[in-house]
Amino acid sequence: MSQIDSLPPLSQVIATHGIAAKKALGQNFLLDLNLTARIARAAGDLRGVDVLEVGPGPGGLTRGLLAEGARHVLAIEKDARCLPALDQIAAAYPGRLTVLNADALEVDPLAHLTPPIRIVANLPYNVGTELLIRWLTPPAWPPVWDSLTLMFQKEVAERIVARAGSDAYGRLALLAQWRCDARIVLTLPPEAFTPPPKVHSAVVHLKARAEPRYPADAKVLERVVAQAFNQRRKMLRSALKGLVPDLEDRLIAAGIAPTDRAETVDLERFCALARLVAG
Ligand code: SAM
């Protein structure tokens, strides 16, 4: 375990403040400060950057973010038991950590941060995908954040970076890759966490592109993709039935055979189809 600051080791913090992990809150803590500093570094140079962290827990990643030079960290934690531990961190980094005791699904704190903004989190698994979808579908693009560096179950991380033709490919891959460059930067075994979860985990880094990779209306693309993958094994002429008149002509114009299945159609052709549907 490394000494990245003058605060006590995380195992001691957890014992002192009685933060026994609760499964219902998705609490699997990272206690190795070497590792949390590595995750913070995966978000790039944090100097001059405001960071939103969801679910700081006892604060391992929070300490990594602050030690790596984040200008300001806004941490949203639902579990009030973690607040005394987080207060201790705030005292060690005066004026640089604000803690909000709230449910991240109920608040939208991005407006309180000053760009450049990055989001970094070891997400609670039960709310991770929902938060990711919200961050990927803001009212306007580019979003207020520059990048997302997020821990997920490895299986979810693989769905985010999946390419057409793979089993993991679907709505999440298309949504993420349309307007972001997404890659897995770190994979962790269950033993990296306390208590260990049942599955492996992975950190995904998503960098917002200034422009979408291919033009399309966001709402139409979302609708087409959702309907196409609702029945992913069906041919698209059946899966998309009722979407528009002349469906087969529009599929062909988008470079898609009506007998193709959603999982074989890449992002470029889904965007072409969304434009033809909108038009
Ligand atoms: N960041 C810490 C770490 O890396 O050790 C803890 C990560 S743990 C996987 C997830 C954290 O999210 C827990 O501290 C949990 O209490 C918190 N949490 C769960 N649901 C939440 C929600 N809806 N809003 C905010 N925090 C939440």
py3Dmol code that shows the C-alpha trace and the ligand (Angstrom):
import py3Dmol

protein = """\
ATOM      1  CA  MET A   1       0.000   0.000   0.000  1.00  0.00           C
ATOM      2  CA  SER A   2       1.408   3.388  -0.929  1.00  0.00           C
ATOM      3  CA  GLN A   3       1.465   6.618   1.043  1.00  0.00           C
ATOM      4  CA  ILE A   4      -0.102   9.200  -1.280  1.00  0.00           C
ATOM      5  CA  ASP A   5      -1.125  11.586   1.504  1.00  0.00           C
ATOM      6  CA  SER A   6      -0.880  12.025   5.264  1.00  0.00           C
ATOM      7  CA  LEU A   7      -4.301  10.461   5.936  1.00  0.00           C
ATOM      8  CA  PRO A   8      -4.713   7.055   7.626  1.00  0.00           C
ATOM      9  CA  PRO A   9      -4.818   3.811   5.556  1.00  0.00           C
ATOM     10  CA  LEU A  10      -8.291   3.031   4.210  1.00  0.00           C
ATOM     11  CA  SER A  11      -8.679  -0.170   6.257  1.00  0.00           C
ATOM     12  CA  GLN A  12      -8.228   1.977   9.373  1.00  0.00           C
ATOM     13  CA  VAL A  13     -10.683   4.603   8.057  1.00  0.00           C
ATOM     14  CA  ILE A  14     -13.323   1.911   7.523  1.00  0.00           C
ATOM     15  CA  ALA A  15     -12.782   0.453  10.998  1.00  0.00           C
ATOM     16  CA  THR A  16     -12.771   3.868  12.728  1.00  0.00           C
ATOM     17  CA  HIS A  17     -16.001   5.031  11.076  1.00  0.00           C
ATOM     18  CA  GLY A  18     -17.774   1.655  11.045  1.00  0.00           C
ATOM     19  CA  ILE A  19     -18.322   1.568   7.281  1.00  0.00           C
ATOM     20  CA  ALA A  20     -19.059  -2.159   6.901  1.00  0.00           C
ATOM     21  CA  ALA A  21     -19.872  -2.718   3.200  1.00  0.00           C
ATOM     22  CA  LYS A  22     -23.583  -2.896   2.323  1.00  0.00           C
ATOM     23  CA  LYS A  23     -24.496  -5.011  -0.669  1.00  0.00           C
ATOM     24  CA  ALA A  24     -27.674  -3.025  -1.371  1.00  0.00           C
ATOM     25  CA  LEU A  25     -25.527   0.085  -2.021  1.00  0.00           C
ATOM     26  CA  GLY A  26     -23.139  -1.783  -4.343  1.00  0.00           C
ATOM     27  CA  GLN A  27     -20.319  -1.249  -1.856  1.00  0.00           C
ATOM     28  CA  ASN A  28     -17.125  -2.953  -3.009  1.00  0.00           C
ATOM     29  CA  PHE A  29     -14.311  -0.709  -1.836  1.00  0.00           C
ATOM     30  CA  LEU A  30     -10.858  -0.189  -3.303  1.00  0.00           C
ATOM     31  CA  LEU A  31      -8.402  -0.006  -0.417  1.00  0.00           C
ATOM     32  CA  ASP A  32      -5.128   0.115  -2.359  1.00  0.00           C
ATOM     33  CA  LEU A  33      -4.224   3.768  -2.813  1.00  0.00           C
ATOM     34  CA  ASN A  34      -1.721   2.822  -5.528  1.00  0.00           C
ATOM     35  CA  LEU A  35      -4.621   1.494  -7.533  1.00  0.00           C
ATOM     36  CA  THR A  36      -6.935   4.448  -6.894  1.00  0.00           C
ATOM     37  CA  ALA A  37      -4.144   6.834  -7.963  1.00  0.00           C
ATOM     38  CA  ARG A  38      -3.764   4.755 -11.145  1.00  0.00           C
ATOM     39  CA  ILE A  39      -7.487   5.094 -11.903  1.00  0.00           C
ATOM     40  CA  ALA A  40      -7.244   8.853 -11.267  1.00  0.00           C
ATOM     41  CA  ARG A  41      -4.306   9.039 -13.717  1.00  0.00           C
ATOM     42  CA  ALA A  42      -6.383   7.211 -16.348  1.00  0.00           C
ATOM     43  CA  ALA A  43      -8.527  10.381 -16.424  1.00  0.00           C
ATOM     44  CA  GLY A  44      -5.476  12.326 -17.682  1.00  0.00           C
ATOM     45  CA  ASP A  45      -3.764  15.366 -16.185  1.00  0.00           C
ATOM     46  CA  LEU A  46      -6.231  16.637 -13.576  1.00  0.00           C
ATOM     47  CA  ARG A  47      -4.516  19.925 -12.788  1.00  0.00           C
ATOM     48  CA  GLY A  48      -6.934  22.788 -13.506  1.00  0.00           C
ATOM     49  CA  VAL A  49      -9.838  20.319 -13.843  1.00  0.00           C
ATOM     50  CA  ASP A  50     -13.082  19.992 -11.834  1.00  0.00           C
ATOM     51  CA  VAL A  51     -14.036  16.368 -11.171  1.00  0.00           C
ATOM     52  CA  LEU A  52     -17.439  14.884 -10.411  1.00  0.00           C
ATOM     53  CA  GLU A  53     -17.128  11.623  -8.457  1.00  0.00           C
ATOM     54  CA  VAL A  54     -20.165   9.445  -7.788  1.00  0.00           C
ATOM     55  CA  GLY A  55     -20.002   7.102  -4.800  1.00  0.00           C
ATOM     56  CA  PRO A  56     -16.752   8.041  -3.033  1.00  0.00           C
ATOM     57  CA  GLY A  57     -17.449   5.615  -0.149  1.00  0.00           C
ATOM     58  CA  PRO A  58     -14.538   5.832   2.331  1.00  0.00           C
ATOM     59  CA  GLY A  59     -12.683   8.002  -0.216  1.00  0.00           C
ATOM     60  CA  GLY A  60      -9.909   5.911  -1.800  1.00  0.00           C
ATOM     61  CA  LEU A  61     -10.499   7.225  -5.324  1.00  0.00           C
ATOM     62  CA  THR A  62     -11.259  10.715  -3.958  1.00  0.00           C
ATOM     63  CA  ARG A  63      -7.817  10.768  -2.346  1.00  0.00           C
ATOM     64  CA  GLY A  64      -6.279   9.591  -5.632  1.00  0.00           C
ATOM     65  CA  LEU A  65      -8.026  12.384  -7.561  1.00  0.00           C
ATOM     66  CA  LEU A  66      -6.901  15.064  -5.092  1.00  0.00           C
ATOM     67  CA  ALA A  67      -3.347  13.729  -4.833  1.00  0.00           C
ATOM     68  CA  GLU A  68      -3.185  13.740  -8.639  1.00  0.00           C
ATOM     69  CA  GLY A  69      -3.933  17.469  -8.586  1.00  0.00           C
ATOM     70  CA  ALA A  70      -7.673  17.861  -9.362  1.00  0.00           C
ATOM     71  CA  ARG A  71      -8.610  21.528  -8.919  1.00  0.00           C
ATOM     72  CA  HIS A  72     -11.885  20.609  -7.230  1.00  0.00           C
ATOM     73  CA  VAL A  73     -13.741  17.346  -6.569  1.00  0.00           C
ATOM     74  CA  LEU A  74     -17.508  17.250  -6.075  1.00  0.00           C
ATOM     75  CA  ALA A  75     -18.323  13.859  -4.559  1.00  0.00           C
ATOM     76  CA  ILE A  76     -21.901  12.565  -4.296  1.00  0.00           C
ATOM     77  CA  GLU A  77     -22.402   9.809  -1.731  1.00  0.00           C
ATOM     78  CA  LYS A  78     -25.727   8.286  -0.724  1.00  0.00           C
ATOM     79  CA  ASP A  79     -24.449   6.580   2.439  1.00  0.00           C
ATOM     80  CA  ALA A  80     -24.244   9.081   5.323  1.00  0.00           C
ATOM     81  CA  ARG A  81     -21.924   6.686   7.229  1.00  0.00           C
ATOM     82  CA  CYS A  82     -19.118   7.737   4.822  1.00  0.00           C
ATOM     83  CA  LEU A  83     -19.410  11.471   5.579  1.00  0.00           C
ATOM     84  CA  PRO A  84     -16.989  11.685   8.576  1.00  0.00           C
ATOM     85  CA  ALA A  85     -14.285   9.905   6.540  1.00  0.00           C
ATOM     86  CA  LEU A  86     -14.871  12.267   3.618  1.00  0.00           C
ATOM     87  CA  ASP A  87     -14.810  15.300   5.968  1.00  0.00           C
ATOM     88  CA  GLN A  88     -11.328  14.213   7.049  1.00  0.00           C
ATOM     89  CA  ILE A  89     -10.196  14.234   3.412  1.00  0.00           C
ATOM     90  CA  ALA A  90     -11.782  17.663   2.857  1.00  0.00           C
ATOM     91  CA  ALA A  91      -9.791  18.989   5.835  1.00  0.00           C
ATOM     92  CA  ALA A  92      -6.551  17.591   4.388  1.00  0.00           C
ATOM     93  CA  TYR A  93      -7.214  19.318   1.027  1.00  0.00           C
ATOM     94  CA  PRO A  94      -8.723  22.692   2.086  1.00  0.00           C
ATOM     95  CA  GLY A  95     -11.227  24.146  -0.372  1.00  0.00           C
ATOM     96  CA  ARG A  96     -10.794  21.336  -2.913  1.00  0.00           C
ATOM     97  CA  LEU A  97     -13.421  18.746  -1.898  1.00  0.00           C
ATOM     98  CA  THR A  98     -17.176  19.248  -1.649  1.00  0.00           C
ATOM     99  CA  VAL A  99     -19.298  16.317  -0.513  1.00  0.00           C
ATOM    100  CA  LEU A 100     -22.996  16.028  -1.276  1.00  0.00           C
ATOM    101  CA  ASN A 101     -24.956  13.451   0.719  1.00  0.00           C
ATOM    102  CA  ALA A 102     -27.473  12.548  -2.000  1.00  0.00           C
ATOM    103  CA  ASP A 103     -28.643   9.941  -4.469  1.00  0.00           C
ATOM    104  CA  ALA A 104     -26.796  10.576  -7.744  1.00  0.00           C
ATOM    105  CA  LEU A 105     -29.954   9.636  -9.653  1.00  0.00           C
ATOM    106  CA  GLU A 106     -31.871  12.449  -7.963  1.00  0.00           C
ATOM    107  CA  VAL A 107     -29.460  15.381  -8.396  1.00  0.00           C
ATOM    108  CA  ASP A 108     -27.734  16.973 -11.373  1.00  0.00           C
ATOM    109  CA  PRO A 109     -24.641  18.625  -9.954  1.00  0.00           C
ATOM    110  CA  LEU A 110     -22.789  19.272 -13.234  1.00  0.00           C
ATOM    111  CA  ALA A 111     -24.116  22.832 -13.340  1.00  0.00           C
ATOM    112  CA  HIS A 112     -22.202  23.581 -10.117  1.00  0.00           C
ATOM    113  CA  LEU A 113     -18.823  22.747 -11.647  1.00  0.00           C
ATOM    114  CA  THR A 114     -16.551  24.931 -13.762  1.00  0.00           C
ATOM    115  CA  PRO A 115     -15.235  23.567 -17.070  1.00  0.00           C
ATOM    116  CA  PRO A 116     -13.089  21.740 -17.863  1.00  0.00           C
ATOM    117  CA  ILE A 117     -15.050  18.979 -16.131  1.00  0.00           C
ATOM    118  CA  ARG A 118     -14.307  15.252 -15.992  1.00  0.00           C
ATOM    119  CA  ILE A 119     -16.365  12.517 -14.386  1.00  0.00           C
ATOM    120  CA  VAL A 120     -14.447   9.785 -12.579  1.00  0.00           C
ATOM    121  CA  ALA A 121     -16.102   7.056 -10.520  1.00  0.00           C
ATOM    122  CA  ASN A 122     -15.999   3.528  -9.207  1.00  0.00           C
ATOM    123  CA  LEU A 123     -19.712   3.295  -9.799  1.00  0.00           C
ATOM    124  CA  PRO A 124     -22.225   1.420  -7.734  1.00  0.00           C
ATOM    125  CA  TYR A 125     -23.125  -1.412 -10.127  1.00  0.00           C
ATOM    126  CA  ASN A 126     -26.857  -1.009  -9.576  1.00  0.00           C
ATOM    127  CA  VAL A 127     -26.940   2.537 -10.975  1.00  0.00           C
ATOM    128  CA  GLY A 128     -23.864   2.604 -13.235  1.00  0.00           C
ATOM    129  CA  THR A 129     -25.488   1.969 -16.611  1.00  0.00           C
ATOM    130  CA  GLU A 130     -28.339   4.378 -15.948  1.00  0.00           C
ATOM    131  CA  LEU A 131     -25.922   7.189 -15.051  1.00  0.00           C
ATOM    132  CA  LEU A 132     -23.770   6.438 -18.108  1.00  0.00           C
ATOM    133  CA  ILE A 133     -26.802   6.675 -20.416  1.00  0.00           C
ATOM    134  CA  ARG A 134     -27.797   9.998 -18.847  1.00  0.00           C
ATOM    135  CA  TRP A 135     -24.289  11.411 -19.318  1.00  0.00           C
ATOM    136  CA  LEU A 136     -24.209  10.178 -22.929  1.00  0.00           C
ATOM    137  CA  THR A 137     -27.561  11.758 -23.804  1.00  0.00           C
ATOM    138  CA  PRO A 138     -27.403  15.407 -22.654  1.00  0.00           C
ATOM    139  CA  PRO A 139     -29.788  17.965 -24.195  1.00  0.00           C
ATOM    140  CA  ALA A 140     -26.956  19.341 -26.358  1.00  0.00           C
ATOM    141  CA  TRP A 141     -23.627  18.094 -27.715  1.00  0.00           C
ATOM    142  CA  PRO A 142     -20.760  18.580 -26.891  1.00  0.00           C
ATOM    143  CA  PRO A 143     -21.649  17.909 -23.232  1.00  0.00           C
ATOM    144  CA  VAL A 144     -20.336  19.956 -20.299  1.00  0.00           C
ATOM    145  CA  TRP A 145     -17.903  17.142 -19.444  1.00  0.00           C
ATOM    146  CA  ASP A 146     -14.741  16.318 -21.417  1.00  0.00           C
ATOM    147  CA  SER A 147     -14.375  12.692 -20.416  1.00  0.00           C
ATOM    148  CA  LEU A 148     -15.802   9.872 -18.316  1.00  0.00           C
ATOM    149  CA  THR A 149     -13.473   7.437 -16.535  1.00  0.00           C
ATOM    150  CA  LEU A 150     -15.721   4.823 -15.009  1.00  0.00           C
ATOM    151  CA  MET A 151     -15.450   1.424 -13.364  1.00  0.00           C
ATOM    152  CA  PHE A 152     -18.044  -1.154 -14.431  1.00  0.00           C
ATOM    153  CA  GLN A 153     -18.501  -4.880 -14.280  1.00  0.00           C
ATOM    154  CA  LYS A 154     -16.187  -6.173 -17.029  1.00  0.00           C
ATOM    155  CA  GLU A 155     -19.163  -7.489 -18.991  1.00  0.00           C
ATOM    156  CA  VAL A 156     -20.724  -3.983 -19.093  1.00  0.00           C
ATOM    157  CA  ALA A 157     -17.366  -2.416 -20.048  1.00  0.00           C
ATOM    158  CA  GLU A 158     -17.129  -4.866 -22.952  1.00  0.00           C
ATOM    159  CA  ARG A 159     -20.620  -3.854 -24.119  1.00  0.00           C
ATOM    160  CA  ILE A 160     -19.526  -0.188 -24.196  1.00  0.00           C
ATOM    161  CA  VAL A 161     -16.488  -0.793 -26.444  1.00  0.00           C
ATOM    162  CA  ALA A 162     -17.943  -3.690 -28.518  1.00  0.00           C
ATOM    163  CA  ARG A 163     -17.702  -3.713 -32.328  1.00  0.00           C
ATOM    164  CA  ALA A 164     -20.402  -4.849 -34.783  1.00  0.00           C
ATOM    165  CA  GLY A 165     -20.553  -8.609 -35.142  1.00  0.00           C
ATOM    166  CA  SER A 166     -19.651  -9.415 -31.523  1.00  0.00           C
ATOM    167  CA  ASP A 167     -22.069 -10.776 -28.913  1.00  0.00           C
ATOM    168  CA  ALA A 168     -21.499  -7.738 -26.692  1.00  0.00           C
ATOM    169  CA  TYR A 169     -22.454  -5.290 -29.486  1.00  0.00           C
ATOM    170  CA  GLY A 170     -25.721  -3.418 -29.006  1.00  0.00           C
ATOM    171  CA  ARG A 171     -27.419  -0.226 -27.920  1.00  0.00           C
ATOM    172  CA  LEU A 172     -24.790   0.722 -25.343  1.00  0.00           C
ATOM    173  CA  ALA A 173     -21.892   0.383 -27.849  1.00  0.00           C
ATOM    174  CA  LEU A 174     -23.688   2.502 -30.449  1.00  0.00           C
ATOM    175  CA  LEU A 175     -24.732   5.158 -27.952  1.00  0.00           C
ATOM    176  CA  ALA A 176     -21.205   5.402 -26.511  1.00  0.00           C
ATOM    177  CA  GLN A 177     -19.203   5.226 -29.733  1.00  0.00           C
ATOM    178  CA  TRP A 178     -21.380   7.595 -31.764  1.00  0.00           C
ATOM    179  CA  ARG A 179     -20.112  10.660 -29.890  1.00  0.00           C
ATOM    180  CA  CYS A 180     -17.187   9.358 -27.816  1.00  0.00           C
ATOM    181  CA  ASP A 181     -13.880   7.564 -28.242  1.00  0.00           C
ATOM    182  CA  ALA A 182     -14.230   4.661 -25.811  1.00  0.00           C
ATOM    183  CA  ARG A 183     -11.623   2.187 -24.584  1.00  0.00           C
ATOM    184  CA  ILE A 184     -10.976  -0.122 -21.649  1.00  0.00           C
ATOM    185  CA  VAL A 185      -7.933   1.165 -19.764  1.00  0.00           C
ATOM    186  CA  LEU A 186      -7.731  -1.230 -16.819  1.00  0.00           C
ATOM    187  CA  THR A 187      -9.153  -4.629 -15.861  1.00  0.00           C
ATOM    188  CA  LEU A 188      -9.343  -5.683 -12.221  1.00  0.00           C
ATOM    189  CA  PRO A 189      -9.914  -9.086 -10.586  1.00  0.00           C
ATOM    190  CA  PRO A 190     -12.499  -9.467  -7.777  1.00  0.00           C
ATOM    191  CA  GLU A 191      -9.691  -9.587  -5.154  1.00  0.00           C
ATOM    192  CA  ALA A 192      -8.867  -5.928  -5.838  1.00  0.00           C
ATOM    193  CA  PHE A 193     -12.028  -4.997  -3.893  1.00  0.00           C
ATOM    194  CA  THR A 194     -13.206  -5.350  -0.297  1.00  0.00           C
ATOM    195  CA  PRO A 195     -15.420  -7.353  -0.189  1.00  0.00           C
ATOM    196  CA  PRO A 196     -14.644  -9.019  -3.543  1.00  0.00           C
ATOM    197  CA  PRO A 197     -17.580  -8.959  -5.984  1.00  0.00           C
ATOM    198  CA  LYS A 198     -18.477 -12.109  -7.954  1.00  0.00           C
ATOM    199  CA  VAL A 199     -17.250 -10.714 -11.268  1.00  0.00           C
ATOM    200  CA  HIS A 200     -14.211  -9.016 -12.809  1.00  0.00           C
ATOM    201  CA  SER A 201     -14.334  -5.229 -13.252  1.00  0.00           C
ATOM    202  CA  ALA A 202     -12.925  -2.825 -15.826  1.00  0.00           C
ATOM    203  CA  VAL A 203     -12.335   0.905 -16.129  1.00  0.00           C
ATOM    204  CA  VAL A 204     -13.615   2.502 -19.342  1.00  0.00           C
ATOM    205  CA  HIS A 205     -12.380   5.874 -20.536  1.00  0.00           C
ATOM    206  CA  LEU A 206     -14.807   7.766 -22.793  1.00  0.00           C
ATOM    207  CA  LYS A 207     -13.604  10.985 -24.376  1.00  0.00           C
ATOM    208  CA  ALA A 208     -16.321  13.244 -25.780  1.00  0.00           C
ATOM    209  CA  ARG A 209     -15.801  14.042 -29.473  1.00  0.00           C
ATOM    210  CA  ALA A 210     -16.475  17.627 -30.552  1.00  0.00           C
ATOM    211  CA  GLU A 211     -18.841  16.269 -33.245  1.00  0.00           C
ATOM    212  CA  PRO A 212     -20.651  12.936 -33.580  1.00  0.00           C
ATOM    213  CA  ARG A 213     -18.714  10.387 -35.643  1.00  0.00           C
ATOM    214  CA  TYR A 214     -21.496  10.453 -38.318  1.00  0.00           C
ATOM    215  CA  PRO A 215     -24.392  12.925 -38.612  1.00  0.00           C
ATOM    216  CA  ALA A 216     -27.796  11.821 -37.284  1.00  0.00           C
ATOM    217  CA  ASP A 217     -30.599  13.143 -35.100  1.00  0.00           C
ATOM    218  CA  ALA A 218     -29.982  11.824 -31.580  1.00  0.00           C
ATOM    219  CA  LYS A 219     -33.619  10.975 -30.837  1.00  0.00           C
ATOM    220  CA  VAL A 220     -34.179   9.223 -34.183  1.00  0.00           C
ATOM    221  CA  LEU A 221     -30.942   7.251 -33.892  1.00  0.00           C
ATOM    222  CA  GLU A 222     -31.866   6.165 -30.349  1.00  0.00           C
ATOM    223  CA  ARG A 223     -35.315   5.060 -31.538  1.00  0.00           C
ATOM    224  CA  VAL A 224     -33.978   3.098 -34.522  1.00  0.00           C
ATOM    225  CA  VAL A 225     -31.264   1.397 -32.475  1.00  0.00           C
ATOM    226  CA  ALA A 226     -33.608   0.569 -29.579  1.00  0.00           C
ATOM    227  CA  GLN A 227     -36.153  -1.023 -31.916  1.00  0.00           C
ATOM    228  CA  ALA A 228     -33.475  -2.877 -33.911  1.00  0.00           C
ATOM    229  CA  PHE A 229     -31.915  -4.456 -30.813  1.00  0.00           C
ATOM    230  CA  ASN A 230     -35.195  -5.148 -29.075  1.00  0.00           C
ATOM    231  CA  GLN A 231     -35.270  -8.330 -31.154  1.00  0.00           C
ATOM    232  CA  ARG A 232     -31.583  -8.612 -31.999  1.00  0.00           C
ATOM    233  CA  ARG A 233     -31.786 -12.041 -33.617  1.00  0.00           C
ATOM    234  CA  LYS A 234     -34.562 -11.026 -36.020  1.00  0.00           C
ATOM    235  CA  MET A 235     -33.935  -9.794 -39.548  1.00  0.00           C
ATOM    236  CA  LEU A 236     -34.179  -6.008 -39.641  1.00  0.00           C
ATOM    237  CA  ARG A 237     -37.099  -6.017 -42.062  1.00  0.00           C
ATOM    238  CA  SER A 238     -39.074  -7.702 -39.248  1.00  0.00           C
ATOM    239  CA  ALA A 239     -37.451  -6.062 -36.218  1.00  0.00           C
ATOM    240  CA  LEU A 240     -38.033  -2.555 -37.644  1.00  0.00           C
ATOM    241  CA  LYS A 241     -41.495  -3.267 -39.053  1.00  0.00           C
ATOM    242  CA  GLY A 242     -43.813  -0.262 -38.694  1.00  0.00           C
ATOM    243  CA  LEU A 243     -40.941   2.200 -38.172  1.00  0.00           C
ATOM    244  CA  VAL A 244     -41.454   3.920 -41.552  1.00  0.00           C
ATOM    245  CA  PRO A 245     -43.241   3.238 -44.824  1.00  0.00           C
ATOM    246  CA  ASP A 246     -40.917   1.818 -47.517  1.00  0.00           C
ATOM    247  CA  LEU A 247     -38.720   0.311 -44.801  1.00  0.00           C
ATOM    248  CA  GLU A 248     -36.924  -2.100 -47.142  1.00  0.00           C
ATOM    249  CA  ASP A 249     -36.036   0.685 -49.636  1.00  0.00           C
ATOM    250  CA  ARG A 250     -34.588   2.804 -46.831  1.00  0.00           C
ATOM    251  CA  LEU A 251     -32.616  -0.114 -45.409  1.00  0.00           C
ATOM    252  CA  ILE A 252     -31.098  -0.754 -48.843  1.00  0.00           C
ATOM    253  CA  ALA A 253     -30.365   2.974 -49.318  1.00  0.00           C
ATOM    254  CA  ALA A 254     -28.491   2.890 -45.988  1.00  0.00           C
ATOM    255  CA  GLY A 255     -26.385  -0.035 -47.221  1.00  0.00           C
ATOM    256  CA  ILE A 256     -28.249  -2.579 -45.063  1.00  0.00           C
ATOM    257  CA  ALA A 257     -29.753  -5.782 -46.465  1.00  0.00           C
ATOM    258  CA  PRO A 258     -33.326  -6.231 -45.184  1.00  0.00           C
ATOM    259  CA  THR A 259     -32.264  -9.722 -44.093  1.00  0.00           C
ATOM    260  CA  ASP A 260     -29.367  -8.387 -41.965  1.00  0.00           C
ATOM    261  CA  ARG A 261     -29.602  -8.636 -38.190  1.00  0.00           C
ATOM    262  CA  ALA A 262     -28.978  -5.620 -35.932  1.00  0.00           C
ATOM    263  CA  GLU A 263     -25.830  -7.120 -34.428  1.00  0.00           C
ATOM    264  CA  THR A 264     -24.062  -7.097 -37.828  1.00  0.00           C
ATOM    265  CA  VAL A 265     -24.835  -3.474 -38.747  1.00  0.00           C
ATOM    266  CA  ASP A 266     -22.127  -0.954 -37.854  1.00  0.00           C
ATOM    267  CA  LEU A 267     -22.523   2.569 -36.486  1.00  0.00           C
ATOM    268  CA  GLU A 268     -22.037   4.281 -39.860  1.00  0.00           C
ATOM    269  CA  ARG A 269     -24.952   2.379 -41.418  1.00  0.00           C
ATOM    270  CA  PHE A 270     -27.207   2.893 -38.368  1.00  0.00           C
ATOM    271  CA  CYS A 271     -26.559   6.652 -38.698  1.00  0.00           C
ATOM    272  CA  ALA A 272     -27.327   6.504 -42.441  1.00  0.00           C
ATOM    273  CA  LEU A 273     -30.592   4.701 -41.657  1.00  0.00           C
ATOM    274  CA  ALA A 274     -31.478   7.265 -38.941  1.00  0.00           C
ATOM    275  CA  ARG A 275     -30.996  10.079 -41.510  1.00  0.00           C
ATOM    276  CA  LEU A 276     -33.230   8.296 -44.037  1.00  0.00           C
ATOM    277  CA  VAL A 277     -35.876   7.650 -41.363  1.00  0.00           C
ATOM    278  CA  ALA A 278     -35.776  11.306 -40.265  1.00  0.00           C
ATOM    279  CA  GLY A 279     -35.873  12.512 -43.845  1.00  0.00           C
TER     280      GLY A 279
END
"""
ligand_1 = """\
27
SAM
N -15.374 4.948 -4.655
C -15.275 3.973 -3.588
C -14.127 3.029 -3.853
O -13.646 3.027 -5.010
O -13.718 2.308 -2.952
C -16.576 3.208 -3.376
C -17.098 2.496 -4.592
S -18.506 1.471 -4.273
C -18.402 0.389 -5.676
C -19.921 2.466 -4.744
C -20.246 3.644 -3.829
O -21.405 4.309 -4.341
C -20.611 3.286 -2.406
O -19.927 4.113 -1.517
C -22.134 3.529 -2.288
O -22.565 3.899 -1.008
C -22.316 4.635 -3.303
N -23.674 4.695 -3.885
C -24.512 3.672 -4.174
N -25.631 4.119 -4.782
C -25.487 5.461 -4.885
C -26.302 6.496 -5.427
N -27.492 6.218 -5.990
N -25.851 7.771 -5.369
C -24.646 8.064 -4.809
N -23.836 7.122 -4.275
C -24.245 5.840 -4.329
"""
view = py3Dmol.view(width=600, height=400)
view.addModel(protein, "pdb")
view.setStyle({"model": 0}, {"cartoon": {"style": "trace"}})
view.addModel(ligand_1, "xyz")
view.setStyle({"model": 1}, {"stick": {}})
view.zoomTo()
view.show()
